[in-house]
C-alpha cells in the first residue's frame, strides 16, 4: 500500500494533498521528527536525507516531495491533474512545478538561515546585505506568481493541476513572512482558493 510519512506543516502536505485530490486509498504514517529520530538508522533507512516527506509503495522508496507527486500521478493519476506530456500546457506545468521549490521556496530558507547567522554575529553588515538580497529574490518570485494569475485562476491553462499543489504550499510558507493581501492580491486570492479545496483542508489537518 502507498504510505506517506508525515509531519504536519512540512512538505509532506504536498503528497497528502494530491492523494486526497485523487481519492486514493493510502496510509498516513505520523513520525517523531525530533533530532534524535531524524538521525536514527530506522529513519535514515526510509529517508536517506533524513527529511520529510518520505513515501513507500511496494518496492518504491522516495524522499523528495516534487518527485513523489510525479510518481503518484504516473502510477495512480489516470491522466488527472497533469496535462498531456509534450503539449504547451505540459511545458507550463513543468515550469511552475519546478518553480515552486527552485525559485519560490528557496529565498525563504535562505532568509531564515541569514536570520540565524545575524543573531550569532549580532548584526554584521555583510549578513544584512545578503539577507536583503534573499528578500529581493523572494519578492521577485512573488511578482512572477502575481503576473501569472492576472487573467487566470490557476497556473496552467488546463485548470487546477499538481503544479498548484507544489506552488500553493510554497506560497503558504511565504504568506507567513509577507502580507500577500496588500502587495500581491492575485496571489492572495489564489492561495485562498487553494486552501478552500477539501483535499487541501484534509492535508493540512492530517
C-alpha positions in Angstrom: 0.0 0.0 0.0 1.0 3.6 -0.6 2.4 5.1 2.6 3.3 8.7 3.2 5.4 9.6 6.3 4.1 12.8 7.6 4.9 15.7 9.9 2.2 18.5 10.0 3.2 21.7 8.3 6.1 20.2 6.3 6.4 19.4 2.6 4.6 16.1 3.3 1.4 18.2 2.9 2.0 18.1 -0.9 1.7 14.3 -1.5 -1.1 14.1 1.1 -3.0 16.9 -0.8 -2.5 15.1 -4.1 -3.7 11.8 -2.8 -6.8 13.4 -1.3 -7.5 15.2 -4.6 -7.2 11.8 -6.5 -9.4 10.0 -3.9 -6.7 7.4 -3.3 -6.5 4.8 -0.6 -3.2 5.3 1.3 -1.8 5.3 4.7 -0.5 8.4 6.6 2.4 7.4 8.9 2.9 10.1 11.5 6.6 10.3 12.6 8.5 11.7 15.5 10.6 14.4 13.9 12.9 15.1 16.9 16.6 15.5 16.0 17.4 12.1 17.6 14.8 10.3 15.4 15.9 12.2 12.3 19.4 10.8 12.8 18.3 7.3 13.7 19.2 4.3 11.5 15.5 3.5 11.3 14.5 6.8 9.8 17.6 7.0 7.6 16.7 3.6 6.1 13.4 5.2 5.0 14.7 8.7 4.2 18.4 8.7 3.5 18.4 12.6 3.5 16.8 12.5 7.0 13.9 14.7 5.9 10.2 14.5 5.3 8.2 13.6 3.4 9.1 10.0 2.7 7.0 7.7 0.6 6.9 3.9 0.2 4.8 1.9 -2.3 5.8 -1.7 -2.7 9.4 -1.6 -4.0 9.4 2.2 -4.3 11.0 4.4 -1.7 11.2 8.2 -2.2 12.1 11.3 -0.2 11.5 14.3 -2.4 8.1 15.9 -2.5 8.0 17.1 -6.1 9.2 13.7 -7.4 6.5 12.0 -5.3 3.8 14.0 -7.0 5.0 12.9 -10.4 5.3 9.3 -9.3 1.8 9.3 -7.8 0.4 10.8 -11.0 2.3 8.2 -13.1 1.0 5.3 -11.1 -2.4 6.4 -10.0 -3.4 9.6 -11.8 -5.1 8.2 -14.9 -4.4 11.4 -16.7 -5.8 13.7 -14.0 -4.2 16.9 -12.6 -1.5 17.0 -15.2 -1.6 18.0 -18.9 -0.7 15.5 -21.6 3.1 15.3 -22.0 4.6 17.1 -24.9 1.9 19.8 -25.1 2.4 23.5 -24.4 0.4 23.1 -21.3 2.7 20.4 -20.1 5.6 22.8 -20.5 3.7 25.3 -18.3 3.0 22.6 -15.8 6.7 21.5 -15.6 7.9 25.1 -15.3 5.6 26.0 -12.4 6.1 22.7 -10.6 9.9 23.3 -10.6 9.4 27.0 -9.8 7.8 26.1 -6.5 11.0 24.8 -5.0 13.8 26.2 -7.1 12.6 29.8 -7.2 9.7 30.5 -4.7 10.8 28.4 -1.7 14.5 28.9 -1.9 14.7 32.6 -0.8 12.6 31.8 2.3 15.1 29.1 3.5 17.9 31.5 2.7 16.4 34.3 4.7 15.8 32.0 7.7 19.5 31.0 7.6 20.6 34.6 7.4 18.5 35.5 10.4 20.2 32.7 12.4 23.6 34.0 11.3 22.5 37.5 12.1 21.7 36.5 15.6 25.0 34.7 16.1 27.1 37.5 14.6 25.0 40.3 16.2 24.2 42.3 13.1 27.2 42.2 10.9 26.7 44.4 7.9 27.5 41.8 5.3 24.9 39.5 6.8 22.2 42.2 6.5 23.2 42.8 2.8 22.9 39.1 2.0 19.5 38.8 3.8 18.3 41.8 1.8 19.3 40.1 -1.4 17.3 37.0 -0.3 14.2 39.2 0.3 14.6 40.7 -3.2 14.6 37.3 -4.8 11.5 36.3 -2.8 9.6 39.4 -3.9 10.7 38.8 -7.5 9.3 35.3 -7.3 6.0 36.6 -5.8 5.8 39.1 -8.6 6.1 36.2 -11.1 3.1 34.5 -9.5 1.1 37.7 -9.3 1.7 38.4 -13.0 0.8 34.8 -14.0 -2.5 35.0 -12.2 -3.5 38.3 -13.7 -6.0 36.6 -16.1 -6.4 33.1 -14.7 -7.5 31.2 -11.6 -4.7 28.5 -11.7 -1.1 28.4 -13.0 -1.7 26.1 -16.0 -4.2 26.7 -18.8 -5.9 23.3 -18.3 -7.1 24.3 -14.8 -6.1 23.0 -11.4 -3.1 20.7 -11.5 -0.4 19.3 -9.3 1.7 22.4 -10.1 -0.8 24.3 -8.0 -0.2 21.9 -5.1 3.6 22.4 -5.4 3.3 26.2 -5.6 0.5 26.5 -3.2 2.5 25.0 -0.3 5.5 27.3 -1.1 3.2 30.3 -1.3 1.6 29.5 2.0 5.0 29.5 3.6 5.8 32.9 2.2 2.4 34.2 3.3 3.7 34.0 6.9 6.5 36.4 6.0 4.8 38.8 3.7 1.3 40.3 3.7 0.1 39.0 0.3 -3.2 40.8 0.5 -1.6 44.2 0.3 1.2 43.7 -2.2 0.1 40.6 -4.1 -3.7 40.5 -4.2 -3.9 38.0 -7.1 -1.6 35.6 -5.3 -3.5 36.1 -2.0 -6.8 35.2 -3.7 -5.2 32.2 -5.4 -3.9 30.9 -2.1 -7.4 31.4 -0.7 -8.9 29.3 -3.5 -6.4 26.5 -3.0 -6.8 26.4 0.8 -10.6 26.3 0.3 -10.3 22.9 -1.5 -11.4 20.0 0.6 -8.3 18.0 -0.3 -6.1 20.8 0.9 -8.0 21.1 4.1 -7.6 17.4 4.8 -3.9 17.5 4.1 -3.3 20.5 6.4 -5.4 18.9 9.2 -3.7 15.5 8.9 
